[in-house]
Amino acid sequence: MKDKYLLYLSGVISEETFIKQLKNIKESEEDSEGEELNHYMFFENLNIMKQCIHDVLNMNHKEIDALLEDHDWASDHVSGASTSIQRVCGLLKNLIKKEPIDMENI
């Protein structure tokens, strides 16, 4: 929580995003029915990514497209993050279904 507060204070995330993240933390805590998770930051990081994606998708796409001309690294990071999330999602889906995992495609 301290990290999110510092991001908010430094202007990296908006007040609206900060408040939404606080609500997500509360909802996550309520969903776990009092059980503490060993990997709670895994879920917290997913919530942060979800909110950031939501924020970016709600921005003006043409303006973002123009800004990316000078910031190719941003597209590269999104591409890499997308690949990583797809791999994690595929792994978890296969583990939950108890299907064999093709490690070459992960």
C-alpha positions in Angstrom: 0.0 0.0 0.0 2.9 2.3 0.8 4.2 2.0 -2.8 0.8 3.0 -4.2 0.6 6.0 -1.9 4.1 7.1 -3.1 3.0 6.7 -6.7 0.0 8.9 -6.0 2.1 11.5 -4.2 4.6 11.7 -6.9 1.9 12.1 -9.6 2.6 8.8 -11.3 -1.0 7.7 -10.7 -4.0 9.9 -10.4 -6.1 10.3 -7.3 -9.0 8.5 -9.1 -6.7 5.6 -9.9 -5.3 5.5 -6.3 -8.9 5.4 -4.9 -9.9 2.6 -7.3 -6.8 0.7 -6.2 -7.7 1.1 -2.5 -11.2 -0.2 -3.3 -9.7 -3.2 -5.2 -7.5 -4.0 -2.2 -10.6 -3.9 0.1 -12.6 -6.1 -2.3 -9.7 -8.6 -2.6 -9.4 -8.8 1.1 -13.2 -9.4 1.4 -13.1 -12.0 -1.3 -10.4 -14.0 0.5 -12.8 -14.5 3.4 -10.2 -13.8 6.0 -7.6 -16.1 4.4 -4.2 -14.6 3.9 -2.6 -15.3 0.6 1.1 -16.1 0.3 1.3 -14.4 -3.1 -1.0 -11.5 -2.4 1.3 -9.2 -4.5 0.6 -11.4 -7.6 -3.0 -10.4 -7.4 -2.3 -6.8 -6.4 0.0 -6.4 -9.4 -2.7 -7.8 -11.7 -5.1 -5.3 -10.3 -2.6 -2.4 -10.9 -2.1 -3.6 -14.5 -5.8 -3.9 -15.0 -6.4 -0.3 -13.8 -3.5 1.0 -15.9 -4.8 -0.7 -19.0 -8.3 0.6 -18.4 -6.8 4.2 -18.0 -4.8 4.0 -21.2 -7.6 2.5 -23.2 -9.8 5.4 -22.1 -7.3 8.0 -23.4 -7.5 9.5 -26.9 -6.1 6.7 -29.2 -5.1 9.2 -31.9 -3.2 11.3 -29.4 -1.5 8.3 -27.9 -0.6 7.0 -31.4 1.1 10.4 -32.2 3.0 10.4 -28.9 4.3 6.9 -29.5 6.2 8.1 -32.6 8.8 9.5 -30.2 8.5 6.7 -27.7 8.9 3.3 -29.4 10.1 1.8 -26.1 6.5 2.1 -24.8 5.1 -0.1 -27.6 8.0 -2.6 -26.9 7.1 -2.7 -23.2 3.4 -3.3 -23.9 4.3 -6.0 -26.3 6.6 -7.7 -23.9 4.1 -7.4 -21.0 1.4 -8.8 -23.2 3.5 -11.9 -24.0 4.3 -12.4 -20.4 0.7 -12.1 -19.2 -0.4 -14.5 -22.0 2.2 -17.1 -20.8 1.2 -16.8 -17.1 -2.5 -17.0 -18.1 -1.9 -20.1 -20.2 0.1 -21.8 -17.5 -2.5 -21.2 -14.9 -5.4 -22.3 -17.1 -3.5 -25.5 -17.9 -2.7 -26.2 -14.3 -6.2 -25.6 -13.2 -7.6 -27.9 -16.0 -4.8 -30.3 -15.1 -3.8 -30.6 -18.7 -0.3 -31.3 -19.9 1.8 -28.1 -20.3 3.6 -27.6 -23.6 6.6 -25.7 -22.2 7.9 -24.8 -25.7 4.8 -22.7 -26.3 4.9 -20.9 -22.9 
